[in-house]
């Protein structure tokens, strides 16, 4: 059983829940591996038509675990971790079952890539999104760029990734990143209702439609074009200006000058 996820394989609607609420569901290396394994676990359960994806506690996901980001790490492990993030996103996107994600609280960096890898996205009206990687001195990896380009377009992708500015659920909805925005106290109910509605449809039609839409969007911006993300990220860790920017960002965050 996974340590940092909760899995429920009940048919026809299963559940995949990030379960590190004390860390705002930050994605550690171990969590990435568990997400990859969870995707395969659900694929072995054809009776599960829809998987409800969420995060325990007050945040969906605060991105990659900063504690691991700041730990001394061999360059080979930095590259491997960056590539495992891409593999994770591909595994979630490629699941046979439809995925419906519920986003509450913060959805940051790698957490946003995880959400963008799901098929249908709902968020609470007070959810806050951000992509702080450039402020950390690194490019957005994990195949995040092509996934965002095909969801919200190249111009807005450039702005949000380069400025690192937070944005709310209404902007995320108007940009095409979200399907629906709902009141915080209605999020779970609406996600469950939508998941049950989808699960009432014929399995073949659900799977065929998902494959067709994914094929079209891959033609627009294929995440497989992000195979060199890991190498680019590793190069950033060797660039003096990038390293200085990342250290300054971490001092602000870990020193309490910015909210966690």
C-alpha positions in Angstrom: 0.0 0.0 0.0 1.3 3.5 -0.8 2.5 5.7 2.1 1.6 9.1 0.7 -1.6 8.3 -1.3 -5.0 6.9 -0.4 -6.4 4.6 -3.1 -9.9 3.3 -3.5 -10.6 0.9 -6.3 -14.4 0.7 -5.8 -16.3 0.5 -9.0 -17.4 2.4 -11.0 -15.8 5.5 -9.4 -12.4 5.1 -7.7 -10.4 7.6 -5.7 -6.8 8.7 -5.7 -6.0 11.2 -2.9 -2.7 12.9 -2.2 -2.3 12.3 1.5 0.4 14.5 3.0 -1.9 17.2 4.4 0.8 18.4 6.9 3.0 19.2 3.9 0.1 20.6 1.8 0.4 17.5 -0.3 3.9 18.5 -1.6 5.2 16.0 -4.1 8.3 14.2 -2.9 10.2 11.8 -5.0 8.5 8.9 -3.3 5.1 10.5 -4.0 5.9 10.7 -7.7 6.8 7.0 -7.7 3.5 6.2 -5.9 1.5 8.2 -8.4 3.1 6.3 -11.3 2.3 3.0 -9.6 -1.2 4.1 -8.8 -2.0 4.8 -12.5 -1.0 1.3 -13.3 -3.0 0.0 -10.3 -6.2 1.6 -11.7 -5.4 0.3 -15.2 -5.6 -3.2 -13.8 -9.2 -2.5 -12.6 -11.2 -2.2 -15.8 -14.4 -2.0 -13.8 -13.3 1.5 -12.6 -14.6 3.9 -15.2 -13.8 7.2 -13.4 -11.1 8.1 -10.9 -11.7 11.1 -8.6 -8.3 12.8 -7.9 -7.9 15.1 -4.9 -5.7 16.2 -2.0 -6.4 15.7 1.7 -6.6 18.7 3.9 -6.6 22.4 3.0 -4.6 22.3 -0.2 -4.7 20.2 -3.4 -0.9 20.3 -3.9 1.8 22.8 -3.0 4.2 21.5 -5.7 7.5 19.7 -5.4 8.6 19.3 -1.8 11.0 22.2 -1.0 12.6 20.2 1.7 13.9 17.8 -1.0 14.7 20.7 -3.3 17.1 22.2 -0.8 18.7 19.0 0.2 22.2 18.3 -1.2 21.7 16.1 -4.3 23.8 14.5 -6.9 23.2 15.9 -10.4 22.1 12.5 -11.6 19.4 12.4 -9.0 18.2 16.0 -9.9 17.8 14.8 -13.5 16.1 11.6 -12.6 13.6 13.4 -10.3 12.8 15.9 -13.1 12.2 13.0 -15.5 10.1 11.1 -13.0 7.8 14.1 -12.8 7.3 13.9 -16.6 6.7 10.1 -16.3 4.1 10.7 -13.5 2.2 13.3 -15.6 2.2 11.0 -18.6 1.0 8.0 -16.5 -1.9 10.0 -15.0 -2.9 11.4 -18.4 -2.7 8.0 -20.0 -4.9 6.2 -17.5 -7.6 4.1 -19.1 -10.2 5.6 -16.7 -11.4 9.2 -16.9 -9.9 11.4 -14.2 -11.8 14.2 -12.5 -9.8 16.4 -10.2 -11.0 18.5 -7.3 -8.8 21.5 -6.5 -9.0 23.3 -3.2 -6.6 25.7 -1.5 -3.2 26.0 -3.3 -2.4 24.4 -6.6 1.3 25.1 -7.2 4.0 24.2 -9.8 4.1 20.4 -10.1 0.7 20.2 -8.6 -0.7 22.3 -11.4 1.0 19.9 -13.9 -0.7 17.0 -12.1 -4.0 18.7 -12.3 -3.5 19.6 -16.0 -2.8 15.9 -16.6 -6.3 15.0 -15.5 -9.3 14.9 -17.9 -11.8 17.2 -16.1 -10.9 19.8 -13.6 -13.1 21.5 -10.9 -11.9 24.0 -8.3 -13.3 25.8 -5.3 -13.8 29.5 -5.9 -11.1 30.4 -3.4 -8.4 28.1 -4.9 -5.2 29.9 -5.8 -2.8 28.8 -8.6 0.8 29.6 -9.2 3.8 28.5 -11.2 6.9 29.7 -9.2 9.6 27.7 -10.9 11.3 30.7 -12.7 11.5 32.5 -9.4 13.2 29.3 -8.1 15.7 29.7 -10.9 14.5 26.7 -12.9 12.3 26.2 -15.9 8.9 24.5 -15.6 9.6 20.8 -16.2 7.6 17.6 -16.1 6.1 18.3 -19.5 4.2 21.3 -18.0 4.8 23.6 -20.9 3.2 21.6 -23.7 0.3 20.7 -21.4 -0.3 24.3 -20.5 0.0 25.5 -24.1 -2.7 23.1 -25.3 -5.0 24.1 -22.4 -4.6 27.8 -22.2 -2.5 28.8 -25.3 1.1 30.0 -25.8 0.7 33.6 -24.8 -0.9 33.0 -21.4 1.4 30.1 -20.8 4.4 32.5 -21.3 2.9 35.1 -19.0 2.0 32.9 -16.1 5.2 30.8 -16.2 7.5 33.8 -16.7 5.9 36.2 -14.2 5.1 33.5 -11.6 2.1 35.6 -10.5 -0.7 33.8 -8.6 -4.1 33.6 -10.2 -7.5 32.7 -9.0 -10.1 30.1 -10.0 -12.1 32.5 -12.1 -9.2 33.4 -14.3 -8.2 29.7 -14.5 -11.8 28.9 -15.6 -11.9 31.7 -18.2 -8.5 30.7 -19.6 -9.7 27.1 -20.2 -7.7 25.4 -17.4 -10.8 24.6 -15.4 -14.1 23.1 -16.4 -16.0 24.5 -13.5 -15.7 26.7 -10.4 -17.9 26.2 -7.5 -18.4 27.3 -3.9 -15.9 25.7 -1.5 -18.6 23.9 0.4 -20.0 22.4 -2.8 -16.8 21.2 -4.4 -16.9 17.6 -3.1 -20.5 17.2 -4.0 -20.2 18.5 -7.5 -17.1 16.4 -8.2 -18.9 13.3 -6.9 -22.0 14.1 -9.0 -20.0 14.6 -12.1 -18.0 11.5 -11.6 -21.2 9.4 -11.1 -22.7 11.0 -14.2 -19.7 10.0 -16.3 -19.5 6.6 -14.8 -23.1 5.9 -15.9 -22.0 6.1 -19.5 -20.8 3.1 -21.6 -17.2 2.3 -20.9 -16.3 1.9 -24.6 -17.6 5.3 -25.5 -15.8 6.9 -22.5 -12.5 5.4 -23.4 -12.7 6.0 -27.1 -13.6 9.7 -26.6 -10.7 10.2 -24.2 -8.3 8.6 -26.7 -9.6 10.7 -29.6 -9.4 14.0 -27.7 -5.9 13.1 -26.4 -4.8 12.4 -29.9 -6.0 15.7 -31.2 -4.4 17.7 -28.3 -1.2 15.8 -28.7 -1.1 17.0 -32.3 -1.4 20.6 -30.9 1.3 20.2 -28.2 2.6 16.8 -27.5 4.1 16.4 -23.9 6.5 13.8 -25.4 8.3 16.8 -26.9 9.4 17.6 -23.3 11.8 14.7 -23.1 14.7 17.1 -22.6 13.0 18.9 -19.7 15.3 17.1 -17.2 18.4 18.1 -19.0 17.3 21.8 -19.2 16.5 21.8 -15.5 19.8 20.2 -14.6 21.6 23.0 -16.7 19.7 25.6 -14.6 21.2 24.2 -11.4 24.7 25.0 -12.9 23.9 28.6 -13.9 25.1 31.1 -11.3 22.3 33.6 -11.8 19.6 30.9 -11.7 21.2 29.4 -8.5 21.3 32.9 -6.9 17.6 33.5 -7.7 16.6 30.1 -6.3 18.5 30.7 -3.1 16.8 34.1 -2.6 13.4 32.6 -3.3 14.0 29.8 -0.8 15.1 32.3 1.9 11.9 34.2 1.5 9.7 31.1 1.6 11.5 29.1 4.2 12.2 32.2 6.3 8.5 32.9 6.5 8.4 36.1 4.4 5.9 34.4 2.0 3.0 32.1 2.9 3.4 28.4 2.6 
